[in-house]
Amino acid sequence: MALVVLSALSAVLLAPAASAWSFTLPSTPVQCQTLPITITGGTSPYTFTFLQFPSTDGTVSIPSIGSNASSWGVGRSYSTTLDLPNPIGANDSVTESGYMIFPAGSRLVVVGSDAGGFGSGGTSGVLVVGGSGTGGCLQASLANETAALQAYQYFPTSVSQCELQSAWYSIAIPYQFGRITVDTVVPLGSSYRTFGGNATGNASLADWYRNVNWQVDVTAGTEVAFVLGTEVGGPVLVSQLMTVQAGNFTCEAMGAISTSIALPTGTANSVAASPTGPVSNLSAIHTGSIAGGVVGGVCGALLLAALALFAVRQWNRSTRRQRQQAIGLAAWRHSGPEKFEKASWGRGYRDEPLEGDGDGERES
């Protein structure tokens, strides 16, 4: 029995862990400089999306038709794709870099994706770009940012837990850009992408705008941002961070944050460091199910180990008791003086004399 339990325990402990990957940013982003990215695990190709939030001073907010646009603006979404050795082992890491085309003072997040899809590697916390004194890489206004002013309309300015959201997009967006996409970005959480209809490039139709819908599978109290764009290039419209409000519906939170690593929004500190300390290791880890699986596996292994030890101890105790009983019956059976001298009896052992023995003494 003990061997069976121990074999089952060994199978649990030696089973492979769930597949996952992560990336870390060893330093803070700096204007017009490269940002190191250390990748652990995953499968090529890797894509890192650097999402810059709109300015908060109101100078670039979009005067959208039919919507209060104060929470949206012309942000920037810049992606870099890396084709690395495939796959990177879970215990190995590769360091690459991305170029920061964002001005000092910009607020941004980094979303890691691989062959598993958008956001599969997790999302960094909110970072603030530092200054270096150089600005040769900066562009005052990108063409696709100007196009964003007319590409999208009627986008949400507040969201509630697990509710359906919608926006309008222009069918005049060139069809080469593919499907319309909506990225739900959760700093230090699990970001995900929703696909809408195809752009047509036809501006002559009467219904110039069409709807794209997406579910906000994020629990109340979580901060999120949304990116309206297309599969391949195209205009990009970015919201500010919004706090998800309580709603009337419940759902599986795809954008859940692991409270063991979450930091207050706006900080750029290491997950392991004090919130007031310097940046040393900005992590973006796909947690949630990973953390739960690890904790559950450890607890299950400990429980099985305890059961195995208990079963072994019970089996040993039962075997030892049976042996002691057998030894006791053999050692303490009735014996007369003709077989053993009293001097050889154990201390405290008392035996009745044989019939006819006039001695009458008892060993005391």
C-alpha positions as CSV (number, residue, x, y, z in Angstrom):
1,M,0.0,0.0,0.0
2,A,2.8,2.4,1.0
3,L,4.6,1.8,-2.3
4,V,1.4,2.5,-4.3
5,V,0.9,5.9,-2.5
6,L,4.6,6.8,-2.9
7,S,4.4,6.0,-6.6
8,A,1.4,8.2,-7.1
9,L,3.1,11.0,-5.2
10,S,6.2,10.7,-7.4
11,A,4.1,11.0,-10.5
12,V,2.6,14.2,-9.2
13,L,5.9,15.8,-8.3
14,L,7.6,14.8,-11.5
15,A,4.8,15.9,-13.8
16,P,5.8,18.8,-16.2
17,A,4.5,22.3,-15.2
18,A,2.1,24.2,-17.3
19,S,3.6,26.0,-20.3
20,A,4.1,29.7,-19.9
21,W,6.5,32.5,-20.8
22,S,7.3,36.0,-19.5
23,F,9.5,39.0,-20.2
24,T,11.3,41.5,-18.0
25,L,12.5,45.1,-18.6
26,P,15.8,45.4,-16.7
27,S,15.8,49.2,-17.0
28,T,13.5,52.2,-17.5
29,P,12.6,53.4,-21.0
30,V,14.5,56.5,-22.2
31,Q,13.6,58.8,-25.1
32,C,15.3,57.7,-28.4
33,Q,17.3,54.9,-26.8
34,T,17.0,51.1,-26.9
35,L,15.1,49.3,-24.1
36,P,16.5,45.9,-23.2
37,I,13.9,43.1,-23.1
38,T,14.7,39.7,-21.5
39,I,12.5,36.8,-22.7
40,T,12.1,33.5,-20.8
41,G,10.2,30.7,-22.5
42,G,7.6,31.1,-25.3
43,T,7.6,30.3,-29.0
44,S,8.6,32.6,-31.9
45,P,7.7,34.9,-33.4
46,Y,7.6,37.3,-30.4
47,T,5.9,40.7,-30.8
48,F,6.2,43.5,-28.2
49,T,3.7,46.3,-28.4
50,F,4.7,49.6,-26.9
51,L,1.5,51.5,-26.2
52,Q,1.7,55.2,-25.5
53,F,-1.3,56.7,-23.7
54,P,-2.7,60.1,-25.0
55,S,-1.5,63.3,-23.4
56,T,-3.4,64.2,-20.3
57,D,-3.2,68.0,-20.9
58,G,-6.1,68.0,-23.3
59,T,-4.1,69.3,-26.3
60,V,-4.5,66.1,-28.4
61,S,-8.0,64.8,-27.3
62,I,-10.2,64.0,-30.2
63,P,-13.4,66.0,-30.9
64,S,-15.4,62.8,-31.7
65,I,-18.9,63.1,-33.1
66,G,-21.6,62.0,-30.6
67,S,-19.2,61.2,-27.8
68,N,-17.4,63.0,-25.0
69,A,-13.8,62.4,-26.1
70,S,-12.0,63.7,-23.0
71,S,-10.8,60.2,-22.2
72,W,-9.5,59.3,-25.7
73,G,-6.7,60.8,-27.7
74,V,-4.1,60.2,-30.4
75,G,-1.8,57.7,-28.7
76,R,0.8,55.6,-30.4
77,S,1.1,51.9,-30.8
78,Y,4.5,50.7,-31.9
79,S,5.3,47.0,-32.3
80,T,8.5,45.2,-32.9
81,T,8.6,41.5,-33.9
82,L,11.5,39.2,-33.0
83,D,12.2,35.9,-34.7
84,L,14.2,34.0,-32.1
85,P,15.4,30.4,-31.7
86,N,12.3,28.3,-31.3
87,P,11.4,27.6,-28.6
88,I,13.3,29.3,-25.7
89,G,13.5,26.9,-22.7
90,A,11.6,27.7,-19.5
91,N,14.9,27.9,-17.7
92,D,16.7,29.9,-20.5
93,S,16.5,33.6,-21.4
94,V,17.4,35.8,-24.4
95,T,17.8,39.6,-24.2
96,E,16.8,41.7,-27.1
97,S,15.7,45.4,-27.3
98,G,13.1,47.8,-28.6
99,Y,13.6,51.4,-29.7
100,M,11.9,54.1,-27.8
101,I,10.3,56.6,-30.3
102,F,8.3,58.2,-27.5
103,P,9.1,61.6,-25.9
104,A,10.2,62.1,-22.4
105,G,7.3,62.1,-19.9
106,S,5.2,59.8,-22.0
107,R,3.2,57.1,-20.1
108,L,3.2,53.7,-21.8
109,V,2.8,49.9,-21.2
110,V,4.5,47.0,-23.0
111,V,2.4,44.0,-24.1
112,G,4.2,40.7,-24.9
113,S,2.8,38.3,-27.5
114,D,4.1,35.1,-29.1
115,A,2.7,32.3,-31.2
116,G,0.1,31.8,-28.5
117,G,-1.6,35.1,-29.4
118,F,-1.9,38.7,-28.3
119,G,-0.9,39.3,-24.6
120,S,0.2,35.7,-24.0
121,G,3.4,36.9,-22.3
122,G,1.7,39.4,-20.0
123,T,1.6,43.2,-19.7
124,S,4.0,45.5,-17.9
125,G,3.0,48.2,-15.4
126,V,2.6,51.8,-16.5
127,L,6.1,53.2,-17.3
128,V,7.2,56.8,-17.7
129,V,9.7,57.6,-20.4
130,G,12.9,59.3,-19.2
131,G,14.8,62.0,-21.0
132,S,18.2,61.8,-22.6
133,G,18.7,65.2,-24.2
134,T,18.3,63.8,-27.7
135,G,15.1,64.1,-29.8
136,G,16.2,63.0,-33.3
137,C,13.9,60.0,-33.4
138,L,10.7,61.9,-32.5
139,Q,8.0,62.7,-35.0
140,A,5.6,65.6,-34.4
141,S,2.6,63.8,-36.0
142,L,2.4,60.5,-37.7
143,A,0.2,60.0,-40.8
144,N,-1.9,57.2,-39.2
145,E,-2.4,59.3,-36.1
146,T,-4.1,62.1,-38.2
147,A,-6.2,59.4,-39.9
148,A,-7.4,58.2,-36.5
149,L,-9.3,61.5,-36.0
150,Q,-11.8,60.4,-38.7
151,A,-11.5,56.6,-38.6
152,Y,-13.4,55.9,-35.3
153,Q,-16.5,57.4,-33.7
154,Y,-18.9,56.8,-30.8
155,F,-16.4,55.1,-28.6
156,P,-17.0,54.5,-24.8
157,T,-15.8,56.9,-22.2
158,S,-16.7,54.7,-19.2
159,V,-17.0,50.9,-18.9
160,S,-18.7,48.5,-16.5
161,Q,-17.7,44.9,-15.5
162,C,-18.6,42.2,-18.0
163,E,-20.7,44.5,-20.2
164,L,-20.6,44.7,-24.0
165,Q,-19.0,47.9,-25.5
166,S,-19.1,49.2,-29.0
167,A,-17.6,51.8,-31.3
168,W,-18.0,52.9,-34.9
169,Y,-15.3,52.5,-37.5
170,S,-15.1,53.9,-41.0
171,I,-15.5,51.5,-43.9
172,A,-13.1,53.8,-45.8
173,I,-10.2,52.3,-44.0
174,P,-8.2,50.5,-46.7
175,Y,-9.0,46.8,-46.9
176,Q,-5.2,46.0,-46.9
177,F,-5.2,46.7,-43.2
178,G,-7.4,43.7,-42.6
179,R,-9.9,43.3,-39.8
180,I,-10.7,45.9,-37.2
181,T,-9.2,45.1,-33.8
182,V,-9.9,46.2,-30.2
183,D,-7.2,45.5,-27.6
184,T,-8.2,45.5,-24.0
185,V,-5.0,46.4,-22.1
186,V,-4.7,45.6,-18.4
187,P,-1.4,46.9,-16.8
188,L,0.2,44.1,-14.8
189,G,-2.6,41.8,-16.0
190,S,-3.8,39.7,-18.9
191,S,-4.5,41.8,-22.0
192,Y,-6.5,40.4,-24.9
193,R,-7.7,41.2,-28.4
194,T,-11.1,41.2,-30.0
195,F,-11.6,41.1,-33.8
196,G,-14.3,43.0,-35.7
197,G,-15.3,43.1,-39.3
198,N,-13.1,43.7,-42.3
199,A,-12.2,47.2,-43.6
200,T,-13.4,47.6,-47.2
201,G,-11.8,50.9,-48.4
202,N,-15.2,51.8,-50.0
203,A,-16.1,55.4,-49.1
204,S,-19.0,55.6,-51.5
205,L,-21.5,53.6,-49.4
206,A,-24.3,55.4,-47.6
207,D,-23.6,53.7,-44.3
208,W,-20.1,55.1,-43.9
209,Y,-19.6,53.7,-40.4
210,R,-20.1,50.2,-39.0
211,N,-20.1,48.8,-35.5
212,V,-17.4,46.8,-33.7
213,N,-18.4,45.2,-30.4
214,W,-16.3,43.7,-27.6
215,Q,-16.8,42.3,-24.2
216,V,-15.1,43.9,-21.1
217,D,-14.2,40.7,-19.3
218,V,-12.6,42.6,-16.5
219,T,-13.8,42.8,-12.9
220,A,-14.8,46.1,-11.2
221,G,-12.0,48.2,-9.8
222,T,-9.4,47.2,-12.4
223,E,-7.9,49.8,-14.6
224,V,-8.0,49.2,-18.4
225,A,-7.3,51.0,-21.6
226,F,-8.6,50.2,-25.1
227,V,-6.9,50.5,-28.5
228,L,-8.9,50.7,-31.7
229,G,-6.8,49.6,-34.7
230,T,-6.4,47.1,-37.5
231,E,-4.5,43.9,-38.0
232,V,-1.8,45.4,-40.3
233,G,-0.9,49.0,-39.6
234,G,-3.7,51.5,-40.1
235,P,-5.0,54.3,-37.8
236,V,-4.8,53.8,-34.1
237,L,-6.9,55.4,-31.4
238,V,-6.1,54.9,-27.8
239,S,-8.0,55.6,-24.6
240,Q,-6.7,56.8,-21.3
241,L,-6.8,54.3,-18.4
242,M,-10.3,53.8,-17.2
243,T,-11.4,52.2,-13.9
244,V,-13.9,49.5,-14.5
245,Q,-17.2,50.2,-12.7
246,A,-19.5,47.6,-11.0
247,G,-22.0,46.2,-13.4
248,N,-25.1,43.9,-13.4
249,F,-23.3,41.0,-14.9
250,T,-20.6,38.5,-13.9
251,C,-18.2,36.7,-16.2
252,E,-14.8,34.9,-16.3
253,A,-12.3,37.7,-15.8
254,M,-9.9,37.3,-18.7
255,G,-8.0,40.5,-17.6
256,A,-7.6,39.4,-14.0
257,I,-4.7,40.8,-12.1
258,S,-2.7,38.6,-9.7
259,T,-2.7,40.5,-6.4
260,S,0.7,39.0,-5.5
261,I,2.4,41.2,-8.1
262,A,0.1,44.1,-8.8
263,L,1.5,47.6,-8.2
264,P,-0.4,50.9,-7.9
265,T,-1.0,52.3,-11.4
266,G,1.5,54.9,-12.4
267,T,4.5,53.4,-10.6
268,A,7.5,52.0,-12.5
269,N,9.0,49.9,-9.8
270,S,10.2,46.4,-9.7
271,V,7.6,43.9,-8.7
272,A,9.9,42.7,-6.0
273,A,11.1,46.2,-4.9
274,S,9.6,48.8,-2.6
275,P,7.2,51.1,-4.4
276,T,9.4,54.0,-3.6
277,G,12.7,52.4,-4.7
278,P,14.5,52.6,-8.0
279,V,13.5,50.5,-11.0
280,S,15.4,47.3,-11.1
281,N,13.3,44.6,-12.8
282,L,10.0,45.6,-14.4
283,S,8.3,42.3,-14.9
284,A,5.4,41.4,-17.1
285,I,4.2,37.9,-16.2
286,H,1.3,36.0,-17.4
287,T,0.0,35.0,-13.9
288,G,-3.6,34.2,-12.7
289,S,-3.9,30.6,-13.8
290,I,-0.1,30.1,-13.5
291,A,0.0,31.3,-9.8
292,G,-3.2,29.3,-9.0
293,G,-1.8,26.2,-10.7
294,V,1.5,26.4,-8.9
295,V,-0.1,27.0,-5.5
296,G,-2.7,24.2,-6.0
297,G,0.0,21.8,-7.2
298,V,2.2,22.5,-4.2
299,C,-0.7,22.1,-1.8
300,G,-1.8,18.9,-3.4
301,A,1.8,17.5,-3.3
302,L,2.1,18.3,0.4
303,L,-1.2,16.7,1.1
304,L,-0.2,13.5,-0.7
305,A,3.1,13.5,1.1
306,A,1.4,13.8,4.4
307,L,-1.0,10.9,3.5
308,A,1.8,8.8,2.3
309,L,3.8,9.3,5.6
310,F,0.7,8.6,7.7
311,A,0.1,5.3,5.7
312,V,3.7,4.2,6.1
313,R,3.7,4.9,9.8
314,Q,0.4,3.1,10.3
315,W,1.7,0.1,8.4
316,N,5.0,0.0,10.3
317,R,3.1,0.3,13.7
318,S,0.8,-2.5,12.8
319,T,3.6,-4.8,11.7
320,R,5.7,-4.0,14.9
321,R,2.7,-4.7,17.2
322,Q,2.1,-8.1,15.5
323,R,5.8,-9.0,16.0
324,Q,5.7,-7.9,19.7
325,Q,2.7,-10.1,20.4
326,A,4.3,-13.1,18.9
327,I,7.5,-12.5,20.9
328,G,5.5,-12.0,24.1
329,L,3.7,-15.3,23.7
330,A,6.9,-17.2,23.2
331,A,8.9,-15.5,26.0
332,W,6.2,-15.4,28.7
333,R,4.5,-18.8,28.5
334,H,4.1,-20.8,31.8
335,S,7.4,-22.5,32.8
336,G,8.2,-24.6,35.8
337,P,11.4,-24.6,37.9
338,E,12.5,-27.8,36.2
339,K,13.2,-25.8,33.1
340,F,14.3,-22.4,34.4
341,E,16.1,-21.4,37.6
342,K,14.5,-18.5,39.4
343,A,17.7,-16.5,39.0
344,S,17.1,-16.5,35.3
345,W,13.6,-15.1,35.5
346,G,13.0,-11.5,34.5
347,R,12.7,-8.9,37.2
348,G,9.2,-8.6,38.4
349,Y,8.2,-11.9,36.8
350,R,6.0,-14.1,39.1
351,D,5.1,-17.7,38.5
352,E,2.9,-20.0,40.5
353,P,4.7,-23.1,42.0
354,L,4.0,-26.6,40.8
355,E,1.6,-28.8,42.7
356,G,3.4,-30.7,45.5
357,D,6.1,-28.1,46.0
358,G,6.2,-27.4,49.7
359,D,8.5,-24.5,49.4
360,G,5.6,-22.0,49.2
361,E,7.9,-19.1,48.4
362,R,7.1,-16.4,45.8
363,E,9.6,-14.2,44.3
364,S,8.7,-10.6,45.0
